[in-house]
């Protein structure tokens, strides 16, 4: 899977994909993340990419032409399954979207800055608008990093133990159960007996019940959705 990210602050995206699972996914050739600095593609002087908004008001707006130049250059090179714009007024990004995206070949992600991007870019090129929650970030980069991480780990072959993504919270509509490691007794606190008994059926049953209980307590809305 190839993900092209368009940004005016590409340095923000240097670290998130350079470690751990995202690094491994790229080393294995399963994921390619290419970050583009929009300023390298603007036809305007001094790397200008933003301007005052029509109608007045605080904050600059990203101009349409630099974005169009870069988007069209990329689209001429390959076909994109989605052209995504990260924005707080987009659809909430959820596990289901991550699952669907993990099977795509080419995805483009546009990160907004300042007051946002000229609306005509959204109308002409964007196929999907995503928000990572009801709060406003300074730009779309951190949100894009969240999406790439959530999608990248789901690409077949990225996780060593294929089932470990299946047992994530949300994957079956429930929160994941609690987990424990050694020692079995720690500062007067013990690991639930069922996890130590060695009987796979009992362990599975305990996990299912714990998962259900945790979901009831913390996210009853998830149960209502089922
Ligand atoms: N850009 C700014 N805030 C955002 C959010 N909450 N989600 C996605 N992109 C954003």
Boltz pocket constraint, residues with backbone or C-beta under 6 A from the ligand:
constraints:
  - pocket:
      binder: B
      contacts: [[A, 86], [A, 87], [A, 88], [A, 112], [A, 130], [A, 131], [A, 132], [A, 133], [A, 134], [A, 135], [A, 136], [A, 137], [A, 138], [A, 139], [A, 140], [A, 143]]
      max_distance: 6.0
